[in-house]
Amino acid sequence: MLPYVFERFRQGNSSSSKATQGLGLGLSIARHLVELHGGTVQAQSPGEGQGTTITVRLPLRSMAQEITPPITPPTYLEPSILSEMDTLNGKNPSLTLEGVCILAVDDQADSRDLIKWALEDFGAEVVVVTSAREAIAALTESPDRYNLLVADIGMPEEDGYSLIRQVRSLDASAVGQIPAIAVSAYVSNQEQQMAIDAGFQMHLAKPINPTQLVLMIANLCGLQAS
């Protein structure tokens, strides 16, 4: 794993139902910040169980630049979403999610907090749960409450694929047809297609871009900027 520890969400166990979490974003962000300042970061270890040394080297003379990373829309966004993105990126975004109730499921607290904060900022009601089992319970207990499901793919015990298949099996009720967005660090074309084939309408890569998530929700719920 040592050569890969600075990659986003790198995992020794890459299965979507893993019992332990991966490396997340911390080391990847650290490397990015160091490189923005013209430096380097390296990890070294004499072996398993013997500790790790991470060395950061920064130049004495500042090389900082004013950098504004562009928001690059994924290729699978529909044209209507892309046009809305221009509106949402402006100074006075007029898109609102008021009246929309969203069920979000993710086993990682920071991801749940980000989703809840971003969507509530646009007026949505957001209920968060931590597992597929809790999500199914919430949907079946209040089938008329939720307008959309946002679900992580990589979760222990039951992953997002298992969750959406269970949801789609509830054909006898409206909840079985609820629009759903997959959120995942698994971002290859094959994995995106797997999410669609399992029953999701859209796929969003981690780390989550709140702008893209809001626009996807608006698209699936038939909302437009006023």
N, CA, C and O of each residue as an XYZ file, in Angstrom:
904
protein
N       0.811     -1.226      0.000
C       0.000      0.000      0.000
C       0.841      1.271      0.000
O       0.353      2.331     -0.391
N       2.104      1.181      0.435
C       2.912      2.385      0.638
C       2.993      3.296     -0.586
O       2.909      4.514     -0.423
N       3.153      2.770     -1.805
C       3.230      3.673     -2.965
C       1.916      4.373     -3.285
O       1.893      5.298     -4.097
N       0.814      3.943     -2.654
C      -0.500      4.441     -3.030
C      -1.206      5.237     -1.925
O      -2.374      5.597     -2.075
N      -0.503      5.516     -0.813
C      -1.198      6.107      0.334
C      -1.676      7.538      0.092
O      -2.508      8.039      0.849
N      -1.166      8.208     -0.948
C      -1.593      9.570     -1.217
C      -2.721      9.627     -2.243
O      -3.114     10.718     -2.656
N      -3.246      8.488     -2.661
C      -4.365      8.462     -3.593
C      -5.678      8.583     -2.827
O      -5.792      8.118     -1.693
N      -6.667      9.212     -3.460
C      -7.964      9.418     -2.817
C      -8.660      8.093     -2.535
O      -8.769      7.241     -3.417
N      -9.129      7.923     -1.306
C      -9.955      6.779     -0.906
C      -9.286      5.441     -1.209
O      -9.980      4.457     -1.463
N      -7.973      5.383     -1.189
C      -7.282      4.134     -1.476
C      -7.593      3.109     -0.387
O      -7.632      3.446      0.796
N      -7.810      1.882     -0.784
C      -8.186      0.830      0.155
C      -7.425     -0.446     -0.141
O      -7.236     -0.819     -1.299
N      -6.986     -1.118      0.927
C      -6.383     -2.422      0.749
C      -7.429     -3.434      0.324
O      -7.166     -4.320     -0.488
N      -8.633     -3.286      0.890
C      -9.774     -4.118      0.515
C     -10.720     -3.240     -0.282
O     -11.351     -2.343      0.278
N     -10.830     -3.481     -1.580
C     -11.609     -2.593     -2.453
C     -13.045     -3.062     -2.674
O     -13.755     -2.482     -3.495
N     -13.489     -4.101     -1.959
C     -14.864     -4.574     -2.145
C     -15.836     -3.521     -1.629
O     -15.513     -2.772     -0.707
N     -17.015     -3.462     -2.216
C     -17.981     -2.434     -1.844
C     -18.652     -2.712     -0.514
O     -19.353     -1.845      0.010
N     -18.457     -3.904      0.050
C     -19.038     -4.240      1.349
C     -17.952     -4.466      2.387
O     -18.127     -5.281      3.293
N     -16.834     -3.762      2.272
C     -15.692     -3.893      3.177
C     -16.107     -3.591      4.607
O     -17.040     -2.821      4.834
N     -15.420     -4.193      5.578
C     -15.722     -3.977      6.990
C     -14.977     -2.784      7.560
O     -15.406     -2.223      8.568
N     -13.865     -2.375      6.941
C     -13.089     -1.246      7.420
C     -13.005     -0.181      6.340
O     -13.093     -0.482      5.149
N     -12.833      1.070      6.764
C     -12.797      2.168      5.823
C     -11.418      2.303      5.199
O     -10.428      1.792      5.724
N     -11.370      2.996      4.073
C     -10.103      3.233      3.403
C      -9.403      4.456      3.959
O      -9.712      4.911      5.060
N      -8.457      4.990      3.192
C      -7.632      6.106      3.656
C      -8.334      7.459      3.568
O      -7.859      8.437      4.144
N      -9.447      7.527      2.861
C     -10.181      8.775      2.781
C      -9.452      9.828      1.963
O      -8.830      9.517      0.947
N      -9.533     11.088      2.414
C      -9.015     12.215      1.637
C      -7.838     12.933      2.285
O      -7.179     13.739      1.629
N      -7.560     12.661      3.552
C      -6.579     13.443      4.287
C      -5.208     13.513      3.645
O      -4.677     14.603      3.434
N      -4.629     12.363      3.332
C      -3.286     12.351      2.757
C      -3.281     12.930      1.347
O      -2.323     13.594      0.949
N      -4.343     12.681      0.596
C      -4.435     13.230     -0.754
C      -4.486     14.756     -0.724
O      -3.831     15.424     -1.524
N      -5.272     15.300      0.206
C      -5.354     16.748      0.349
C      -4.008     17.317      0.789
O      -3.582     18.361      0.296
N      -3.336     16.629      1.721
C      -2.020     17.084      2.181
C      -1.037     17.184      1.020
O      -0.318     18.175      0.891
N      -1.009     16.157      0.180
C      -0.091     16.183     -0.966
C      -0.441     17.336     -1.907
O       0.445     18.030     -2.406
N      -1.737     17.534     -2.144
C      -2.170     18.598     -3.051
C      -1.729     19.963     -2.536
O      -1.227     20.784     -3.304
N      -1.914     20.210     -1.240
C      -1.537     21.493     -0.660
C      -0.020     21.709     -0.728
O       0.448     22.803     -1.041
N       0.736     20.647     -0.430
C       2.194     20.754     -0.478
C       2.660     21.061     -1.899
O       3.538     21.900     -2.103
N       2.068     20.376     -2.881
C       2.482     20.587     -4.269
C       2.096     21.974     -4.765
O       2.798     22.545     -5.600
N       0.985     22.529     -4.264
C       0.608     23.898     -4.635
C       1.660     24.911     -4.193
O       1.805     25.973     -4.799
N       2.384     24.577     -3.144
C       3.446     25.446     -2.647
C       4.811     25.056     -3.215
O       5.844     25.514     -2.726
N       4.814     24.214     -4.240
C       6.069     23.846     -4.878
C       6.870     22.803     -4.130
O       8.060     22.633     -4.396
N       6.246     22.106     -3.204
C       6.959     21.112     -2.397
C       6.660     19.689     -2.790
O       5.966     19.426     -3.772
N       7.199     18.771     -2.003
C       6.972     17.338     -2.224
C       6.666     16.683     -0.883
O       7.044     17.195      0.171
N       5.984     15.554     -0.932
C       5.706     14.773      0.267
C       5.926     13.300     -0.054
O       5.503     12.823     -1.107
N       6.577     12.588      0.835
C       6.904     11.184      0.623
C       6.628     10.386      1.885
O       6.748     10.903      2.996
N       6.261      9.132      1.711
C       6.029      8.231      2.842
C       7.041      7.097      2.797
O       7.289      6.522      1.737
N       7.626      6.773      3.944
C       8.598      5.683      4.045
C       8.288      4.830      5.257
O       7.804      5.324      6.275
N       8.574      3.540      5.138
C       8.360      2.627      6.256
C       9.304      1.439      6.135
O       9.475      0.902      5.041
N       9.926      1.013      7.246
C      10.791     -0.169      7.202
C      10.021     -1.474      7.090
O      10.615     -2.522      6.837
N       8.686     -1.423      7.278
C       7.894     -2.648      7.156
C       6.651     -2.607      8.005
O       6.467     -1.695      8.811
N       5.797     -3.590      7.829
C       4.519     -3.649      8.545
C       4.738     -3.689     10.046
O       5.560     -4.454     10.550
N       3.995     -2.858     10.746
C       4.083     -2.817     12.194
C       5.272     -2.036     12.729
O       5.487     -2.011     13.940
N       6.054     -1.395     11.857
C       7.258     -0.674     12.291
C       7.130      0.837     12.095
O       8.126      1.557     12.163
N       5.927      1.314     11.856
C       5.708      2.747     11.774
C       5.970      3.325     10.393
O       6.539      2.665      9.523
N       5.550      4.558     10.208
C       5.687      5.256      8.925
C       6.200      6.668      9.165
O       5.771      7.345     10.099
N       7.113      7.100      8.322
C       7.614      8.472      8.362
C       7.159      9.193      7.106
O       7.433      8.740      5.994
N       6.468     10.308      7.273
C       6.033     11.119      6.136
C       6.839     12.416      6.146
O       6.805     13.176      7.113
N       7.556     12.651      5.065
C       8.457     13.803      4.971
C       7.897     14.830      3.997
O       7.590     14.517      2.847
N       7.772     16.059      4.478
C       7.307     17.174      3.638
C       8.486     18.107      3.378
O       9.169     18.531      4.310
N       8.716     18.422      2.116
C       9.766     19.366      1.742
C       9.138     20.561      1.038
O       8.412     20.408      0.056
N       9.427     21.761      1.556
C       8.884     22.989      0.985
C      10.029     23.933      0.623
O      11.009     24.015      1.364
N       9.926     24.645     -0.500
C      10.962     25.608     -0.869
C      10.940     26.816      0.071
O       9.883     27.189      0.582
N      12.096     27.418      0.296
C      12.165     28.590      1.164
C      11.495     29.792      0.534
O      10.943     30.642      1.233
N      11.543     29.862     -0.782
C      10.930     30.973     -1.489
C       9.520     30.588     -1.907
O       9.315     29.529     -2.500
N       8.557     31.430     -1.605
C       7.158     31.105     -1.882
C       6.914     30.951     -3.371
O       7.385     31.753     -4.176
N       6.172     29.911     -3.730
C       5.772     29.689     -5.122
C       4.256     29.666     -5.233
O       3.711     29.161     -6.215
N       3.566     30.215     -4.224
C       2.102     30.163     -4.214
C       1.529     30.917     -5.396
O       2.046     31.961     -5.794
N       0.459     30.383     -5.953
C      -0.225     31.011     -7.063
C      -1.703     31.098     -6.740
O      -2.230     30.314     -5.950
N      -2.363     32.063     -7.363
C      -3.816     32.150     -7.211
C      -4.443     31.147     -8.150
O      -4.417     31.306     -9.370
N      -5.008     30.112     -7.559
C      -5.548     29.014     -8.360
C      -7.015     28.840     -8.030
O      -7.378     28.712     -6.861
N      -7.850     28.836     -9.030
C      -9.273     28.573     -8.864
C      -9.622     27.322     -9.644
O      -9.839     27.393    -10.854
N      -9.682     26.156     -8.970
C      -9.977     24.919     -9.681
C     -11.348     24.984    -10.331
O     -12.326     25.308     -9.657
N     -11.449     24.689    -11.607
C     -12.754     24.727    -12.278
C     -13.614     23.555    -11.859
O     -13.103     22.480    -11.545
N     -14.914     23.760    -11.853
C     -15.839     22.655    -11.635
C     -16.043     21.963    -12.966
O     -16.633     22.523    -13.889
N     -15.551     20.740    -13.054
C     -15.638     20.002    -14.308
C     -16.826     19.055    -14.254
O     -16.769     18.059    -13.532
N     -17.879     19.320    -14.975
C     -19.048     18.453    -14.917
C     -18.738     17.078    -15.480
O     -18.066     16.979    -16.507
N     -19.214     15.996    -14.830
C     -19.025     14.683    -15.396
C     -19.758     14.550    -16.727
O     -20.749     15.239    -16.971
N     -19.274     13.679    -17.564
C     -19.803     13.571    -18.920
C     -21.225     13.034    -18.966
O     -21.907     13.166    -19.982
N     -21.679     12.426    -17.866
C     -23.008     11.818    -17.906
C     -24.107     12.780    -17.460
O     -25.266     12.378    -17.362
N     -23.763     14.052    -17.186
C     -24.802     15.020    -16.861
C     -25.573     15.403    -18.124
O     -24.984     15.577    -19.191
N     -26.871     15.530    -17.996
C     -27.701     15.898    -19.133
C     -27.533     17.380    -19.450
O     -27.167     18.149    -18.561
N     -27.788     17.808    -20.686
C     -27.640     19.221    -21.058
C     -28.433     20.164    -20.167
O     -27.984     21.274    -19.883
N     -29.599     19.733    -19.727
C     -30.403     20.605    -18.874
C     -29.700     20.893    -17.555
O     -29.821     21.991    -17.011
N     -28.959     19.901    -17.033
C     -28.223     20.105    -15.796
C     -27.063     21.048    -16.034
O     -26.784     21.917    -15.208
N     -26.382     20.882    -17.165
C     -25.234     21.724    -17.469
C     -25.635     23.192    -17.575
O     -24.902     24.073    -17.126
N     -26.807     23.455    -18.175
C     -27.250     24.844    -18.286
C     -27.602     25.403    -16.918
O     -27.358     26.578    -16.644
N     -28.177     24.566    -16.055
C     -28.505     25.008    -14.707
C     -27.238     25.307    -13.911
O     -27.250     26.165    -13.029
N     -26.129     24.597    -14.221
C     -24.893     24.787    -13.472
C     -24.394     26.219    -13.593
O     -23.867     26.779    -12.632
N     -24.559     26.812    -14.773
C     -24.144     28.192    -14.959
C     -24.914     29.116    -14.013
O     -24.351     30.052    -13.447
N     -26.201     28.839    -13.853
C     -27.027     29.640    -12.956
C     -26.580     29.466    -11.514
O     -26.455     30.442    -10.775
N     -26.339     28.223    -11.116
C     -25.993     27.934     -9.730
C     -24.618     28.459     -9.375
O     -24.365     28.784     -8.214
N     -23.716     28.552    -10.354
C     -22.375     29.068    -10.100
C     -22.332     30.594    -10.066
O     -21.301     31.177     -9.730
N     -23.445     31.245    -10.413
C     -23.490     32.704    -10.412
C     -23.592     33.268     -9.010
O     -23.608     32.530     -8.025
N     -23.662     34.600     -8.935
C     -23.685     35.256     -7.634
C     -25.039     35.139     -6.959
O     -25.121     35.192     -5.732
N     -26.090     34.983     -7.728
C     -27.435     34.931     -7.158
C     -28.174     33.682     -7.630
O     -29.094     33.778     -8.442
N     -27.781     32.515     -7.132
C     -28.446     31.285     -7.557
C     -29.922     31.305     -7.154
O     -30.260     31.656     -6.024
N     -30.780     30.931     -8.076
C     -32.215     30.992     -7.823
C     -32.847     29.621     -7.702
O     -34.065     29.510     -7.563
N     -32.038     28.580     -7.751
C     -32.573     27.226     -7.641
C     -32.825     26.891     -6.180
O     -31.977     27.159     -5.328
N     -33.958     26.319     -5.887
C     -34.288     25.934     -4.519
C     -34.793     24.498     -4.485
O     -35.407     24.016     -5.437
N     -34.524     23.831     -3.379
C     -35.012     22.469     -3.164
C     -36.101     22.451     -2.095
O     -36.374     21.410     -1.498
N     -36.711     23.589     -1.860
C     -37.777     23.659     -0.859
C     -38.915     22.720     -1.242
O     -39.312     22.639     -2.404
N     -39.430     22.012     -0.239
C     -40.501     21.063     -0.478
C     -40.019     19.675     -0.848
O     -40.832     18.762     -0.994
N     -38.701     19.492     -1.004
C     -38.132     18.192     -1.355
C     -37.583     17.532     -0.099
O     -36.791     18.138      0.623
N     -37.992     16.308      0.167
C     -37.495     15.547      1.310
C     -36.571     14.449      0.794
O     -36.970     13.637     -0.041
N     -35.345     14.426      1.286
C     -34.312     13.529      0.771
C     -33.846     12.593      1.869
O     -33.575     13.024      2.990
N     -33.755     11.310      1.544
C     -33.176     10.322      2.452
C     -31.749     10.056      1.991
O     -31.534      9.616      0.861
N     -30.769     10.320      2.863
C     -29.359     10.120      2.530
C     -28.784      9.025      3.414
O     -28.938      9.062      4.635
N     -28.122      8.052      2.800
C     -27.523      6.950      3.563
C     -26.037      6.866      3.252
O     -25.637      6.761      2.093
N     -25.226      6.913      4.301
C     -23.769      6.821      4.174
C     -23.226      6.396      5.535
O     -23.660      6.908      6.567
N     -22.277      5.459      5.537
C     -21.721      4.992      6.813
C     -20.659      5.942      7.365
O     -20.233      5.778      8.508
N     -20.222      6.930      6.584
C     -19.209      7.870      7.038
C     -19.861      9.175      7.487
O     -20.608      9.805      6.739
N     -19.562      9.565      8.726
C     -20.212     10.736      9.320
C     -19.914     12.018      8.546
O     -20.801     12.854      8.376
N     -18.671     12.185      8.071
C     -18.341     13.433      7.385
C     -19.097     13.573      6.079
O     -19.500     14.676      5.708
N     -19.295     12.453      5.370
C     -20.064     12.496      4.127
C     -21.526     12.824      4.402
O     -22.140     13.611      3.682
N     -22.079     12.216      5.449
C     -23.472     12.506      5.805
C     -23.641     13.976      6.161
O     -24.607     14.618      5.746
N     -22.691     14.506      6.937
C     -22.782     15.912      7.355
C     -22.708     16.850      6.150
O     -23.437     17.839      6.077
N     -21.808     16.527      5.196
C     -21.672     17.375      4.016
C     -22.950     17.380      3.193
O     -23.416     18.440      2.774
N     -23.515     16.209      2.960
C     -24.752     16.104      2.181
C     -25.874     16.874      2.869
O     -26.592     17.644      2.231
N     -26.017     16.661      4.162
C     -27.089     17.319      4.906
C     -26.930     18.838      4.872
O     -27.898     19.561      4.633
N     -25.711     19.322      5.111
C     -25.461     20.764      5.107
C     -25.722     21.371      3.734
O     -26.387     22.401      3.620
N     -25.191     20.722      2.681
C     -25.304     21.284      1.335
C     -26.754     21.346      0.876
O     -27.179     22.348      0.299
N     -27.513     20.291      1.124
C     -28.887     20.237      0.630
C     -29.839     21.091      1.466
O     -30.761     21.702      0.926
N     -29.622     21.134      2.772
C     -30.467     21.990      3.607
C     -30.215     23.455      3.301
O     -31.107     24.286      3.475
N     -29.001     23.788      2.842
C     -28.686     25.160      2.477
C     -29.531     25.617      1.285
O     -29.737     26.815      1.088
N     -30.022     24.652      0.489
C     -30.888     24.968     -0.651
C     -32.360     24.717     -0.325
O     -33.205     24.705     -1.220
N     -32.661     24.519      0.955
C     -34.051     24.440      1.381
C     -34.642     23.060      1.488
O     -35.819     22.927      1.823
N     -33.861     22.010      1.212
C     -34.393     20.655      1.268
C     -34.505     20.173      2.715
O     -33.785     20.644      3.595
N     -35.408     19.240      2.944
C     -35.455     18.507      4.202
C     -34.617     17.249      4.006
O     -34.839     16.506      3.050
N     -33.670     17.002      4.886
C     -32.746     15.877      4.715
C     -32.771     14.987      5.951
O     -32.564     15.454      7.071
N     -33.025     13.714      5.736
C     -32.952     12.706      6.794
C     -31.762     11.807      6.489
O     -31.658     11.271      5.386
N     -30.863     11.637      7.457
C     -29.670     10.830      7.224
C     -29.730      9.545      8.047
O     -30.162      9.550      9.199
N     -29.290      8.452      7.440
C     -29.177      7.171      8.120
C     -27.802      6.585      7.790
O     -27.110      7.067      6.892
N     -27.418      5.542      8.524
C     -26.043      5.052      8.434
C     -25.881      3.708      7.737
O     -24.755      3.249      7.547
N     -26.977      3.072      7.353
C     -26.858      1.739      6.747
C     -28.029      1.466      5.815
O     -29.049      2.153      5.850
N     -27.857      0.447      4.982
C     -28.931      0.036      4.082
C     -30.154     -0.417      4.862
O     -31.288     -0.140      4.470
N     -29.921     -1.110      5.958
C     -31.045     -1.593      6.773
C     -31.870     -0.426      7.308
O     -33.100     -0.463      7.272
N     -31.186      0.622      7.811
C     -31.902      1.790      8.317
C     -32.639      2.517      7.197
O     -33.724      3.058      7.408
N     -32.048      2.527      6.013
C     -32.688      3.192      4.880
C     -33.984      2.489      4.490
O     -35.003      3.142      4.264
N     -33.949      1.161      4.411
C     -35.152      0.399      4.069
C     -36.234      0.613      5.123
O     -37.412      0.763      4.799
N     -35.818      0.626      6.388
C     -36.789      0.835      7.468
C     -37.440      2.215      7.346
O     -38.651      2.350      7.519
N     -36.637      3.233      7.049
C     -37.176      4.586      6.918
C     -38.147      4.682      5.752
O     -39.191      5.323      5.868
N     -37.817      4.055      4.633
C     -38.667      4.124      3.447
C     -39.982      3.376      3.643
O     -41.037      3.833      3.204
N     -39.910      2.234      4.301
C     -41.135      1.437      4.487
C     -42.032      2.010      5.585
O     -43.254      1.870      5.530
N     -41.423      2.653      6.578
C     -42.215      3.244      7.659
C     -42.932      4.518      7.203
O     -44.038      4.815      7.655
N     -42.291      5.257      6.311
C     -42.891      6.515      5.818
C     -42.786      6.561      4.296
O     -42.016      7.358      3.759
N     -43.544      5.724      3.592
C     -43.386      5.597      2.141
C     -43.726      6.861      1.357
O     -43.256      7.028      0.232
N     -44.521      7.741      1.922
C     -44.924      8.949      1.201
C     -44.093     10.174      1.579
O     -44.342     11.272      1.081
N     -43.115      9.989      2.451
C     -42.374     11.145      2.957
C     -41.257     11.586      2.023
O     -41.014     12.783      1.873
N     -40.571     10.633      1.390
C     -39.325     10.953      0.700
C     -39.521     11.116     -0.809
O     -40.245     10.349     -1.444
N     -38.867     12.121     -1.359
C     -38.916     12.379     -2.799
C     -37.715     11.833     -3.540
O     -37.764     11.655     -4.757
N     -36.622     11.562     -2.813
C     -35.399     11.133     -3.486
C     -34.467     10.459     -2.497
O     -34.435     10.795     -1.313
N     -33.704      9.491     -3.015
C     -32.739      8.745     -2.211
C     -31.324      9.043     -2.706
O     -31.050      8.977     -3.904
N     -30.423      9.373     -1.766
C     -29.001      9.520     -2.063
C     -28.262      8.466     -1.252
O     -28.325      8.478     -0.023
N     -27.563      7.553     -1.924
C     -26.971      6.419     -1.220
C     -25.512      6.204     -1.596
O     -25.144      6.244     -2.770
N     -24.690      5.975     -0.578
C     -23.304      5.588     -0.794
C     -23.274      4.152     -1.318
O     -24.135      3.341     -0.978
N     -22.282      3.850     -2.141
C     -22.125      2.476     -2.636
C     -21.342      1.623     -1.643
O     -21.785      0.534     -1.275
N     -20.177      2.113     -1.206
C     -19.307      1.319     -0.346
C     -19.705      1.403      1.112
O     -19.320      2.342      1.807
N     -20.487      0.414      1.592
C     -20.896      0.347      2.986
C     -20.717     -1.080      3.488
O     -20.856     -2.023      2.709
N     -20.410     -1.260      4.777
C     -20.249     -2.615      5.317
C     -21.569     -3.373      5.363
O     -22.645     -2.775      5.396
N     -21.469     -4.686      5.365
C     -22.612     -5.611      5.452
C     -23.453     -5.576      4.184
O     -23.453     -6.540      3.419
N     -24.168     -4.484      3.951
C     -24.963     -4.345      2.729
C     -24.543     -3.061      2.012
O     -24.626     -1.973      2.582
N     -24.092     -3.189      0.764
C     -23.630     -2.004      0.044
C     -24.789     -1.317     -0.668
O     -25.942     -1.736     -0.562
N     -24.458     -0.251     -1.396
C     -25.490      0.517     -2.077
C     -26.208     -0.254     -3.167
O     -27.391     -0.025     -3.417
N     -25.498     -1.168     -3.817
C     -26.143     -2.006     -4.844
C     -27.250     -2.848     -4.221
O     -28.353     -2.944     -4.758
N     -26.934     -3.459     -3.073
C     -27.933     -4.267     -2.374
C     -29.117     -3.421     -1.949
O     -30.266     -3.848     -2.057
N     -28.834     -2.215     -1.462
C     -29.910     -1.320     -1.023
C     -30.856     -0.984     -2.157
O     -32.071     -1.116     -2.006
N     -30.323     -0.548     -3.297
C     -31.211     -0.104     -4.374
C     -31.992     -1.272     -4.964
O     -33.122     -1.094     -5.420
N     -31.404     -2.458     -4.960
C     -32.156     -3.630     -5.445
C     -33.331     -3.924     -4.526
O     -34.411     -4.286     -4.992
N     -33.124     -3.768     -3.213
C     -34.230     -3.978     -2.273
C     -35.309     -2.923     -2.471
O     -36.501     -3.224     -2.417
N     -34.885     -1.693     -2.700
C     -35.851     -0.611     -2.918
C     -36.663     -0.884     -4.178
O     -37.887     -0.750     -4.169
N     -35.994     -1.265     -5.257
C     -36.701     -1.510     -6.521
C     -37.611     -2.734     -6.449
O     -38.526     -2.875     -7.261
N     -37.368     -3.611     -5.490
C     -38.245     -4.787     -5.336
C     -39.571     -4.421     -4.687
O     -40.504     -5.224     -4.681
N     -39.660     -3.200     -4.134
C     -40.898     -2.746     -3.514
C     -41.823     -2.148     -4.561
O     -42.259     -1.004     -4.435
N     -42.121     -2.929     -5.600
C     -42.900     -2.425     -6.731
C     -44.343     -2.108     -6.379
O     -44.998     -1.314     -7.053
N     -44.834     -2.739     -5.314
C     -46.241     -2.541     -4.974
C     -46.521     -1.146     -4.430
O     -47.678     -0.732     -4.352
N     -45.482     -0.424     -4.057
C     -45.694      0.915     -3.490
C     -44.891      1.939     -4.267
O     -43.968      1.592     -5.005
N     -45.249      3.203     -4.098
C     -44.563      4.284     -4.792
C     -43.102      4.384     -4.388
O     -42.273      4.842     -5.174
N     -42.775      3.959     -3.166
C     -41.400      4.058     -2.690
C     -40.448      3.214     -3.528
O     -39.253      3.500     -3.592
N     -40.977      2.170     -4.172
C     -40.134      1.334     -5.020
C     -39.646      2.037     -6.266
O     -38.697      1.586     -6.907
N     -40.295      3.149     -6.618
C     -39.926      3.910     -7.804
C     -39.236      5.225     -7.467
O     -39.085      6.085     -8.334
N     -38.821      5.387     -6.229
C     -38.206      6.646     -5.803
C     -36.938      6.931     -6.609
O     -36.115      6.031     -6.776
N     -36.753      8.151     -7.113
C     -35.508      8.494     -7.815
C     -34.322      8.331     -6.873
O     -34.430      8.612     -5.680
N     -33.177      7.871     -7.415
C     -32.042      7.572     -6.556
C     -30.729      7.965     -7.220
O     -30.532      7.768     -8.419
N     -29.839      8.523     -6.412
C     -28.499      8.911     -6.856
C     -27.472      8.111     -6.078
O     -27.506      8.083     -4.848
N     -26.568      7.467     -6.779
C     -25.467      6.741     -6.148
C     -24.299      7.693     -5.923
O     -23.939      8.463     -6.813
N     -23.714      7.638     -4.741
C     -22.533      8.438     -4.409
C     -21.417      7.474     -4.053
O     -21.575      6.642     -3.160
N     -20.282      7.578     -4.750
C     -19.272      6.548     -4.556
C     -17.878      7.010     -4.944
O     -17.706      7.864     -5.813
N     -16.878      6.422     -4.276
C     -15.487      6.624     -4.672
C     -15.121      5.707     -5.823
O     -14.035      5.827     -6.389
N     -16.016      4.790     -6.179
C     -15.807      3.898     -7.322
C     -16.314      4.632     -8.564
O     -17.522      4.737     -8.775
N     -15.394      5.137     -9.383
C     -15.783      6.108    -10.402
C     -15.464      5.696    -11.840
O     -15.597      6.514    -12.751
N     -15.052      4.465    -12.061
C     -14.781      4.050    -13.434
C     -16.088      3.961    -14.216
O     -17.167      3.895    -13.629
N     -15.984      3.960    -15.543
C     -17.183      3.842    -16.382
C     -17.944      2.567    -16.073
O     -19.175      2.560    -16.063
N     -17.215      1.487    -15.821
C     -17.859      0.219    -15.504
C     -18.644      0.305    -14.203
O     -19.760     -0.205    -14.106
N     -18.049      0.960    -13.197
C     -18.726      1.068    -11.907
C     -19.908      2.031    -11.970
O     -20.911      1.825    -11.286
N     -19.800      3.072    -12.777
C     -20.952      3.943    -12.986
C     -22.098      3.173    -13.617
O     -23.250      3.327    -13.214
N     -21.781      2.333    -14.621
C     -22.816      1.548    -15.287
C     -23.419      0.515    -14.345
O     -24.614      0.230    -14.417
N     -22.592     -0.049    -13.457
C     -23.102     -1.005    -12.471
C     -24.144     -0.349    -11.582
O     -25.155     -0.966    -11.245
N     -23.903      0.905    -11.199
C     -24.865      1.614    -10.363
C     -26.173      1.840    -11.106
O     -27.253      1.668    -10.540
N     -26.076      2.225    -12.377
C     -27.284      2.443    -13.183
C     -28.040      1.134    -13.376
O     -29.265      1.093    -13.260
N     -27.301      0.064    -13.673
C     -27.930     -1.236    -13.896
C     -28.619     -1.744    -12.631
O     -29.641     -2.426    -12.703
N     -28.052     -1.408    -11.475
C     -28.644     -1.878    -10.216
C     -29.953     -1.177     -9.904
O     -30.790     -1.723     -9.185
N     -30.150      0.056    -10.446
C     -31.412      0.750    -10.213
C     -31.304      2.224     -9.921
O     -32.324      2.897     -9.780
N     -30.066      2.759     -9.824
C     -29.897      4.198     -9.638
C     -30.122      4.927    -10.959
O     -29.863      4.381    -12.031
N     -30.607      6.163    -10.874
C     -30.761      6.981    -12.082
C     -29.472      7.740    -12.421
O     -29.178      7.968    -13.594
N     -28.708      8.128    -11.400
C     -27.499      8.912    -11.613
C     -26.406      8.459    -10.660
O     -26.676      7.807     -9.651
N     -25.159      8.814    -10.993
C     -23.978      8.430    -10.220
C     -23.119      9.665    -10.018
O     -22.823     10.379    -10.977
N     -22.709      9.929     -8.759
C     -21.869     11.078     -8.436
C     -20.625     10.601     -7.709
O     -20.713      9.836     -6.749
N     -19.454     11.058     -8.174
C     -18.184     10.621     -7.596
C     -17.876     11.358     -6.295
O     -18.194     12.536     -6.136
N     -17.252     10.635     -5.377
C     -16.678     11.261     -4.193
C     -15.279     11.752     -4.534
O     -14.617     11.144     -5.376
N     -14.799     12.836     -3.910
C     -15.492     13.694     -2.943
C     -16.642     14.452     -3.602
O     -16.529     14.911     -4.739
N     -17.732     14.574     -2.882
C     -18.959     15.133     -3.427
C     -18.793     16.607     -3.794
O     -18.275     17.406     -3.013
N     -19.239     16.940     -4.987
C     -19.345     18.341     -5.391
C     -20.793     18.761     -5.124
O     -21.698     18.324     -5.834
N     -21.025     19.607     -4.107
C     -22.399     19.980     -3.754
C     -23.186     20.563     -4.914
O     -24.385     20.313     -5.033
N     -22.523     21.347     -5.781
C     -23.216     21.937     -6.933
C     -23.800     20.856     -7.826
O     -24.967     20.925     -8.212
N     -22.991     19.860     -8.152
C     -23.460     18.784     -9.017
C     -24.583     17.994     -8.367
O     -25.543     17.609     -9.034
N     -24.464     17.746     -7.043
C     -25.502     16.994     -6.345
C     -26.827     17.736     -6.372
O     -27.866     17.132     -6.639
N     -26.809     19.030     -6.101
C     -28.043     19.828     -6.122
C     -28.674     19.804     -7.502
O     -29.891     19.669     -7.629
N     -27.854     19.934     -8.535
C     -28.387     19.952     -9.896
C     -28.962     18.596    -10.298
O     -29.976     18.535    -10.993
N     -28.334     17.528     -9.872
C     -28.880     16.201    -10.153
C     -30.242     16.020     -9.503
O     -31.183     15.518    -10.118
N     -30.327     16.442     -8.235
C     -31.598     16.330     -7.513
C     -32.678     17.156     -8.195
O     -33.801     16.686     -8.376
N     -32.345     18.381     -8.571
C     -33.305     19.238     -9.263
C     -33.777     18.606    -10.551
O     -34.959     18.673    -10.888
N     -32.850     17.989    -11.276
C     -33.200     17.341    -12.536
C     -34.152     16.173    -12.325
O     -35.153     16.046    -13.030
N     -33.838     15.322    -11.354
C     -34.669     14.144    -11.097
C     -36.036     14.512    -10.519
O     -37.012     13.787    -10.713
N     -36.100     15.637     -9.811
C     -37.365     16.068     -9.213
C     -38.140     17.042    -10.094
O     -39.210     17.520     -9.718
N     -37.579     17.334    -11.289
C     -38.257     18.212    -12.224
C     -38.294     19.666    -11.784
O     -39.247     20.381    -12.094
N     -37.258     20.119    -11.055
C     -37.218     21.499    -10.572
C     -36.393     22.349    -11.533
O     -35.498     21.845    -12.211
N     -36.702     23.637    -11.584
C     -35.977     24.567    -12.418
C     -35.716     25.851    -11.647
O     -36.454     26.202    -10.726
N     -34.660     26.541    -12.036
C     -34.379     27.839    -11.421
C     -35.449     28.838    -11.839
O     -35.889     28.861    -12.988
N     -35.856     29.656    -10.885
C     -36.906     30.643    -11.176
C     -36.290     31.969    -11.555
O     -37.011     32.927    -11.836
